């Protein structure tokens, strides 16, 4: 049912380097739950999509991040979620508690991006992501990746791409430069 739409968005994510191999997941809300990519699926050819109920047992083949998706749908009105691993955004999440874009699109569409913590696939990540997405449409999980929410998958994809662009600009500006510890000699010494 949703396979072709998931594959279309997954191909865009893959072509921009926002996901690699079988990392990341995609979901859309349904009346009694949501449809999500299966565990280990390649997003550009996701195969069978799994239906997960809001309450009750979760199918064994659902993505390991189903907890985050379920908590977001329970806590918000968002209709679609994209979880990706954009490299510049992941790197930024390791050195800051929030990302403040300086490029014009970032300033307009996501002026502050929170960074939350949580082990991938855990209840903690589910709670923290859902809490952040009550107030915004995108959040970074420290060392892990983005969760972007929207009225549809296109909106969530665009936010994911936008945050990676904003983080790339900030890296090029040196905004995330970390000084070397004093015990480390500078290169070349």
N, C-alpha and C positions, 0 to 999 in steps of 0.2 A: 504493500500500500504506500509506504513512505520511502521505499528503497531508492527510487529515482531522484527524489528531492535530496535525500541524504547524500547520495553519490555526487550530485551536482555541487553541493556545498563542500563536501569532502574533497572533491577535485580542486576546488578553488583554494581551500586551506593548504592542500598538498603542493599546489603549483607555486604558492607564495612562500613555502618553507615554514608555514605556521604549525604543521604537524609533520612527523616523519614516521616511517614504518607503520606500525599499528598503534601509535599513541593517539590519545584524544578520544572524544566521543561526542555524539550529537543526539538531541532528543526534542520531541514536540509533545505538548500537552494533549491529552484526550479527555473525554468526559469523566472516566473513572480512574485515570492514571496517566501514563505517558508511554510513548514509543521511544526506544533508545537503541543505539547500535549494540551489537553483541560483543561479548568479551573477545578481545584480540582481533577485532575487525579492522581492516584497512579502510580508512574513511573515504577514499576515492572509489572503492568498490565494496561497500559494507555488507553486501549479502543480506541475509535475513535480519529484519529489525524485530526487536523483542518488545512485547507489551508488558509493562510493569504496573501493578495496581498501586493506588495511593496507600492502601492498607493491605496487610496480609503477606503471604509468602511471595518471594521474588524468584522468577525463573532462573535456574542455574546458569543459563547462557547470557544473562544480562551483563552489560559492562560493569566492571568493578566499581565505577564511580556512580552507580545508580543511587547511592545514599545522598550524594550532593544534589542530584537532579530531583529526587523525591522531596527532599527538604525545601528546595527552592520552590517547587510547584505547590507545596503545602502552605508556604509562608507568603507567597507573592501571587500576582496576577500574570506573571510572565507566561508566554505561550511557547517559547522555544529557547533552547540552551545549546551553546557550542562551547566545548571544553577543548582547548588547544595548548600547545607547548611552544609558543613563539620564543625563539632564543634570546633576543634582546630584552624582552619583557621578563623572562625567567631570570636572566642575569640581573636586571634591575631589582627584582624582588629579593635578591640575596643581599643587597646593600642599602635598602631603604624601606621605610614603613609605609610610604605612599609615593606614588609617582605623580608629579605635577607637570603635565605637558607644557611645552613652550611654542610648539608649532600651531598655526591658526586652526586647523581642523581639530586637533586634540583639545585646545582651549575651548572651542565651541561645543564639542560633543561629549567630552569626558574630562572636565577640568581637573579633577582629582581622582586618582585610581587607588583605592585602598589595597593594602597587602595584608592578607590574613595567613594564619598558620593552620596546619593540619596534615596528618599523614594521609597520603593518597588512599582512597577507598574507605576511609574511616568515618564513623559517626561524627567525629570532631570536625572534619573538613565539611561535612554536610551542614552542620549547625553554623559554622563560621561563614561559609559561602552564602547560605540562605540569609543570614543576618545582614551581610554586606549588600546583597542584591535586593533587600527591602528598600534601600536608599539610593541605589544606583543600578546601572545596567551592565556593569562590568567590574570584576574584581580579579586581583592576582593572588594566587596561593604561593607562598614563599617557596622558591626552589622547584616549583611544580608547573605552573601555567596559569592560563586565564580561564575564567568562566564568564561568558558573555550571554546576556539574556535579551530577548526582544519579543515583539509581536509576531515575528516569524523568523525563520532561519537566516534569511538574507540580512536582516537587521543585526542579528547576533554575529554573523560572519563579518559584516562591515566593521562592527566595534572591535572585533578581534584583530582585524587587519590594521585598523586605526591605532590601536594601542601599541602594536608592534612598530608601526611607523614612528609614533611619538617617542617610544623608547630608543629606537635607532637614532633619531635626531638628537636626543639627550646624550646618548653615548658619544656621538660625534662631536658634541659640544664639550665633552669632558665632565658632564654633570654628575656622573657616578664615579669619578676618579677616587680611588681609595689609596691613601698614602701607604707606603711600605712600612712595616714595623721597623723600629729603630735597630733591632738586632740584625736585620738583613742588610747586607751591604748593597749599595746601588749597583746596577748592572755595569760591568766593565771594570770593576775594582778588583 
